[in-house]
């Protein structure tokens, strides 16, 4: 009888098991992310300013596209002109950053639920 009670204390409730399983899945997904970057990408075309250039009168003849990445560093906006290949990597990094933030928010909620509503069968006495 004593061993049965001990095993019940170590076995989490189905709800607790689901919380722990989801937490493990979040950790695994976070570990699989490669590039993580914040900021915004812009793809722009520009007018060169030469009066005889076609770009001055035809929007379809503008120069570019130029890829620009803006982000906040040390409280200041930093912008960089980047290559097409860098823009592709940053698109993935920005998507990963957004996904990581969402996963961390979910993990925080799961942690809160587990901390504030402990499993009474596994309470430490």
C-alpha positions as CSV (number, residue, x, y, z in Angstrom):
1,X,0.0,0.0,0.0
2,X,2.8,2.4,0.8
3,X,4.5,1.8,-2.5
4,X,1.2,2.4,-4.3
5,X,0.9,5.8,-2.6
6,X,4.5,6.6,-3.4
7,X,4.0,5.8,-7.1
8,X,0.9,8.0,-7.2
9,X,2.9,10.9,-5.8
10,X,5.5,10.6,-8.6
11,X,3.1,10.2,-11.4
12,X,1.9,13.6,-12.7
13,X,-1.7,14.2,-13.5
14,X,-2.7,14.0,-17.2
15,X,-3.0,17.8,-17.2
16,X,0.5,18.2,-15.7
17,X,1.9,15.6,-18.2
18,X,0.4,17.6,-21.1
19,X,2.0,20.8,-19.8
20,X,5.4,19.1,-19.5
21,X,5.1,17.6,-22.9
22,X,4.3,20.9,-24.5
23,X,7.2,22.5,-22.7
24,X,9.5,19.9,-24.1
25,X,8.1,20.5,-27.6
26,X,8.7,24.2,-27.2
27,X,12.3,23.7,-26.1
28,X,12.9,21.3,-29.1
29,X,11.4,23.8,-31.5
30,X,13.5,26.7,-30.1
31,X,16.7,24.6,-30.3
32,X,16.0,23.9,-34.0
33,X,16.0,27.6,-35.0
34,X,19.1,28.8,-36.8
35,X,19.2,32.5,-37.6
36,X,17.3,34.9,-35.3
37,X,17.1,38.6,-36.2
38,X,14.8,41.5,-35.3
39,X,14.0,44.4,-37.4
40,X,12.3,45.2,-40.7
41,X,13.2,44.5,-44.3
42,X,12.4,46.9,-47.1
43,X,12.8,46.3,-50.8
44,X,13.0,49.7,-52.5
45,X,13.6,51.2,-55.9
46,X,15.1,54.6,-56.3
47,X,15.3,57.7,-58.5
48,X,18.9,58.6,-59.2
49,X,18.3,62.3,-59.7
50,X,19.7,62.6,-63.2
51,X,17.2,64.6,-65.2
52,X,17.8,62.7,-68.5
53,X,17.5,59.2,-66.8
54,X,14.3,57.3,-67.5
55,X,13.8,56.8,-63.8
56,X,12.9,60.5,-63.4
57,X,9.7,60.1,-65.5
58,X,8.9,56.4,-65.4
59,X,8.3,54.7,-62.1
60,X,8.8,51.3,-63.7
61,X,12.4,52.3,-64.7
62,X,13.6,53.1,-61.2
63,X,16.9,51.7,-60.1
64,X,16.9,48.7,-57.8
65,X,15.5,46.9,-56.0
66,X,17.7,47.7,-53.1
67,X,17.3,45.7,-49.9
68,X,17.5,47.5,-46.6
69,X,17.4,46.2,-43.1
70,X,16.4,48.4,-40.2
71,X,16.7,47.5,-36.5
72,X,17.2,49.1,-33.1
73,X,20.7,48.8,-31.6
74,X,21.5,50.5,-28.3
75,X,18.3,52.5,-28.5
76,X,19.0,53.9,-32.0
77,X,17.7,53.0,-35.4
78,X,20.4,51.3,-37.5
79,X,19.9,50.8,-41.2
80,X,22.0,48.8,-43.6
81,X,21.8,48.1,-47.4
82,X,22.2,44.4,-47.9
83,X,22.5,41.9,-50.7
84,X,19.6,39.8,-52.0
85,X,21.1,36.7,-50.4
86,X,21.4,38.5,-47.0
87,X,17.8,39.7,-47.3
88,X,16.7,36.1,-47.8
89,X,18.6,35.0,-44.7
90,X,17.2,37.9,-42.7
91,X,13.7,37.1,-43.8
92,X,14.1,33.7,-42.2
93,X,15.8,35.2,-39.2
94,X,13.0,37.7,-38.6
95,X,10.4,35.0,-39.0
96,X,12.3,32.8,-36.5
97,X,12.5,35.8,-34.1
98,X,8.8,36.2,-34.2
99,X,8.3,32.5,-33.8
100,X,10.7,32.4,-30.8
101,X,8.9,35.2,-29.1
102,X,5.6,33.4,-29.5
103,X,7.1,30.2,-28.2
104,X,8.6,31.9,-25.2
105,X,5.3,33.6,-24.4
106,X,3.6,30.2,-24.5
107,X,6.3,28.7,-22.3
108,X,5.9,31.5,-19.8
109,X,2.1,30.8,-19.6
110,X,2.8,27.0,-19.2
111,X,5.3,27.8,-16.4
112,X,2.9,30.1,-14.7
113,X,0.1,27.4,-14.8
114,X,2.5,24.8,-13.4
115,X,3.8,27.1,-10.6
116,X,0.6,28.6,-9.5
117,X,-1.5,25.5,-9.8
118,X,0.8,22.7,-8.6
119,X,-0.2,19.1,-8.8
120,X,-1.5,18.3,-5.3
121,X,-0.3,14.6,-5.6
122,X,3.3,15.7,-6.1
123,X,3.4,18.5,-3.5
124,X,6.6,18.5,-1.4
125,X,6.0,18.3,2.3
